[in-house]
């Protein structure tokens, strides 16, 4: 995670918490950011996979039928 | 204390060789003796259990036929509703919620088979956990070595069964929370197909990934409990409209004739070599020569992590606002990260899930069973935070779910079997089947048990 992305994630976190009635004082800043970074890395892995545009989301109700 | 299986207890009670009350009383005494060392139970329901047992004995005396689990004591992870009790879900916060008005659907079904609920079990807070540690109630401890983790989040469930405190317990599995503690504690577990068993009356974690299922020390007990819990339930919107497909009678068919393969690639790396060797040992004992690559397992795990964080965070938003200080900090901070992520990430994860599920359904048109490791290591020490794999040190908690998350993400049924490759602690192996084929996974687990490859001895508490 480079410095720019780390800053972007922290900005995202602060803004997102704020609009949902929360702030960093509700938890441990470094731990939340570390967790968010892990999720960003998961998304980075996922976004490089080409899914057809026509593929709709799974409905949990039809997942294994 | 004679540590009988569920089937042995039920046969004895039905035949009048012992009363249900005797069975339950001796079980309660054993729980009282061992729980200080194992910390598996958060609630022991002595009065209710003895009253239930007396009713079963009266019915037998009146000539009524008893159910298949007559007089069998069982306990449930404390996210499962028990009438009149707080559904803790491993938290401090939930103790302030209204007490459950009635038992969860699966408790009702087991009691309809004349099993007897004796208590509720410790777990990781809100099920966001692979360790069995809990800052409010203390860790559930591994009965084979009480300095080590039980695994989580259904840690109390696996520990109670491994210790012999109950022959049967229920847990939940979102990303591995039945299979991991089954592996660490050396017991059998079943994570059914997503939608197979009703979750009505359980406190959720991730609605689109949550499953409930049983733990036991024998495969017959696992199948008997699973059979008793099947059935449609309109109160769980994800419960499938499937007929009851019983499994116990077919167990002796075993593994012969099934098309089986050992998972390779992703499932043969990133772990303690012993964990991978355990799966290879099982594969060899079954005569498997075919290997198979489950496509995009790493991305499946990544997508599962995103959905878990987002759904879990959204579920707890109000509690995070009002009672952040009352959460276990390790759980709280991951939930706070989850509520911060963009919706597009979550939607992409769900779309990927659809693609991935289709791939795995197609894969199971070519094989009946896939073998894979359960956890990437033996039970770590309580308090351990890192794990060395291939000379690299990694944070422990996330890596524990490496092999279980990609399987539950597709909703596939898995029998988790305990394997002992040396004098050390047990390892776990997943017996994975196609959707709705729990019967095949249990048949292979039974075959492994009968041939001595998988076993779940009662722990000797030191």
HADDOCK unambig.tbl for C-alpha pairs under 7 A between the chains (distance, minus, plus):
assign (segid A and resid 13 and name CA) (segid B and resid 340 and name CA) 5.44 0.50 0.50
assign (segid A and resid 16 and name CA) (segid B and resid 340 and name CA) 5.09 0.50 0.50
assign (segid A and resid 17 and name CA) (segid B and resid 340 and name CA) 6.29 0.50 0.50
assign (segid A and resid 21 and name CA) (segid B and resid 321 and name CA) 6.76 0.50 0.50
assign (segid A and resid 22 and name CA) (segid B and resid 321 and name CA) 6.08 0.50 0.50
assign (segid A and resid 26 and name CA) (segid B and resid 324 and name CA) 5.66 0.50 0.50
assign (segid A and resid 27 and name CA) (segid B and resid 332 and name CA) 6.84 0.50 0.50
assign (segid A and resid 27 and name CA) (segid B and resid 333 and name CA) 5.72 0.50 0.50
assign (segid A and resid 28 and name CA) (segid B and resid 333 and name CA) 6.49 0.50 0.50
assign (segid A and resid 31 and name CA) (segid B and resid 333 and name CA) 6.11 0.50 0.50
assign (segid A and resid 32 and name CA) (segid B and resid 333 and name CA) 4.82 0.50 0.50
assign (segid A and resid 32 and name CA) (segid B and resid 334 and name CA) 6.08 0.50 0.50
assign (segid A and resid 32 and name CA) (segid B and resid 336 and name CA) 6.51 0.50 0.50
assign (segid A and resid 32 and name CA) (segid B and resid 337 and name CA) 5.40 0.50 0.50
assign (segid A and resid 35 and name CA) (segid B and resid 334 and name CA) 5.73 0.50 0.50
assign (segid A and resid 35 and name CA) (segid B and resid 337 and name CA) 6.03 0.50 0.50
assign (segid A and resid 36 and name CA) (segid B and resid 337 and name CA) 5.02 0.50 0.50
assign (segid A and resid 39 and name CA) (segid B and resid 306 and name CA) 6.12 0.50 0.50
assign (segid A and resid 42 and name CA) (segid B and resid 302 and name CA) 4.61 0.50 0.50
assign (segid A and resid 42 and name CA) (segid B and resid 303 and name CA) 6.86 0.50 0.50
assign (segid A and resid 43 and name CA) (segid B and resid 302 and name CA) 7.00 0.50 0.50
assign (segid A and resid 43 and name CA) (segid B and resid 345 and name CA) 6.32 0.50 0.50
assign (segid A and resid 45 and name CA) (segid B and resid 299 and name CA) 6.45 0.50 0.50
assign (segid A and resid 46 and name CA) (segid B and resid 299 and name CA) 5.79 0.50 0.50
assign (segid A and resid 46 and name CA) (segid B and resid 302 and name CA) 6.91 0.50 0.50
assign (segid A and resid 46 and name CA) (segid B and resid 303 and name CA) 6.90 0.50 0.50
assign (segid A and resid 55 and name CA) (segid B and resid 351 and name CA) 6.64 0.50 0.50
assign (segid A and resid 56 and name CA) (segid B and resid 351 and name CA) 5.94 0.50 0.50
assign (segid A and resid 57 and name CA) (segid B and resid 350 and name CA) 5.21 0.50 0.50
assign (segid A and resid 57 and name CA) (segid B and resid 351 and name CA) 4.13 0.50 0.50
assign (segid A and resid 57 and name CA) (segid B and resid 354 and name CA) 5.99 0.50 0.50
assign (segid A and resid 58 and name CA) (segid B and resid 350 and name CA) 5.92 0.50 0.50
assign (segid A and resid 58 and name CA) (segid B and resid 351 and name CA) 6.15 0.50 0.50
assign (segid A and resid 58 and name CA) (segid B and resid 353 and name CA) 6.46 0.50 0.50
assign (segid A and resid 58 and name CA) (segid B and resid 354 and name CA) 4.66 0.50 0.50
assign (segid A and resid 60 and name CA) (segid B and resid 208 and name CA) 5.66 0.50 0.50
assign (segid A and resid 60 and name CA) (segid B and resid 238 and name CA) 6.67 0.50 0.50
assign (segid A and resid 61 and name CA) (segid B and resid 238 and name CA) 5.16 0.50 0.50
assign (segid A and resid 64 and name CA) (segid B and resid 194 and name CA) 6.85 0.50 0.50
assign (segid A and resid 64 and name CA) (segid B and resid 411 and name CA) 6.53 0.50 0.50
assign (segid A and resid 64 and name CA) (segid B and resid 435 and name CA) 6.08 0.50 0.50
